[in-house]
Amino acid sequence: MKNAVFLVVGLTALTGYAHSQSTAADFQIEVVVKDEMVSLTCEQGCAWQEMTFTLGLYRQQGVDAYGMTKGKEETATSDSPFHFALRRENGQLVFDNLKGAAWVSLQAGCNKHCRLHLDSEGIKSY
C-alpha cells in the first residue's frame, strides 16, 4: 500500500511538470546589456517591439507582453501570456519567471556587456 501512495504522488508531480511546460507562452526576446542600459527587442509574442531602460545593481524591472511592469503585484490581474522580472546581481543577469515560462529562474554571466536570446524555454548566448 505504501508503494501505491508514492506512485500516485510521483505521477501527480510529473503531470504538473508536463502541464506547465505545455502551457508556456510563445515569446522570443533579444536582450542586450551595455553597462547599466538594458535594451530588449521582441522578436515574437509581444505587443511592443523595442524598449530600453536603466537597470542598476540590485534593482528589478518587470516585463510582460505589453511592456514594462511594476513586478509581482501585476501578475494576478494581467492578461499577458508571460511575465518575468529582470535584475542584475553579482555580475549576473537574473530572470525570474512570474508567469508563462517553462523555467522558474535563469542566470547569465553579464557583468557589463552581453547579448542574449530569451524565450519560454530558457536563455541562449550569442
N, C-alpha and C positions, 0 to 999 in steps of 0.2 A: 504494500500500500504506500509506503514511503517513496518508493521509486516512481509510482504513478503521479504523486503530487509534484515531485521535482520535474517530471517530464512535462506536465501541463504548464507549470510556471515557465520552464525553458521555452516551450513553444510560443507562449504568450509574448515573452520578451523578444523572440525572433520575429514574430509577426509585426509587433510595434515598430521594430527597426526597419523592416522592409517597407512598411506603410509610410514611414517618414521619408524614406528615400524616393518612393514613387510619387509623392506629392510635392517634391521640391520644385520651386519656381524656376522658370527658364529665363535666366538673365546672364549677361556677359558684360563685364566692365573692365576697361583698362585703367590701371592705377599708376600714376607717375608721381614720384616724390622728389622734390628738389628743395633741400634744406627744410624749412617749415611749411612750404607750399605743397598742397596735395591737389592734383588735377585728376578728375575722373571723367572718362569718356564711355558712355553707354553704347555698346555695340548691339545689344539685343535686350528686350524686355522692360524698357523704361519709357516714361513719358518725357524725360529730359534727354538731351544729347551730351552736354558737357557742363561741368561745374568745377570751380576751383575755390579752395579755402585754405586758411592758415590752420595748422594743427601743431601746437607746441607740445612739449613733453607732458605726459600725464593728462592731457586734455582729450576729450572724446567728441566725436561727431557722428550723429545718426544719419543713415542714408536708406531711402526706400525707392520704390519705382517712380515716385513723384518728385523726389529731390531730397533736400536736407531736412532732417527731423531733429527734435529735441532729444530723442533717445527712447528708452524703455517705456516711458509713460504713454507714448503714442501707439504702441504696438496693439493694444487691445481694441482700439477703435478704428484703426486704419484698414481700408480695404486693399491696401497694397499687397501683391503676392509675395514680396520679400521685404525684409528689413534687417539691417545689421548696424552695429556700432563699430567705429574705427577709432583706434588710438595709437599713440606712439609711446613705447615704454622700453627702457634699457636697450636701445639700438634695434628694437623690433617694431614692426608694424603689426598690430594685433586687430583681428576682425572677430567680433562676437556676433554670432547668429541670434537674431531676435525672432525671426520668422522666415520660413520658406527655403532654407538651405539644408542640404544633407549633413553639413558639418555643424559642430557646436561652437568651436573657436579655432582660429587659424593664426599662425605667426609666421612672419617672413623677416629675415635679416634685412634691415633697411635703415642704416644709420643716418645718412644724409641724402643719398641719391639711389633710386631704384625704379624699376618699371616691372609691373606685374599684371597678370591676367587673372581676374576673379570671376568665378561663376558659382552656381549652386553646388558643384561638386568639390571645389577647392581652389587652390592658387597654383599658377604656373609662372615661373620667372622667364623673362625674355633673355 
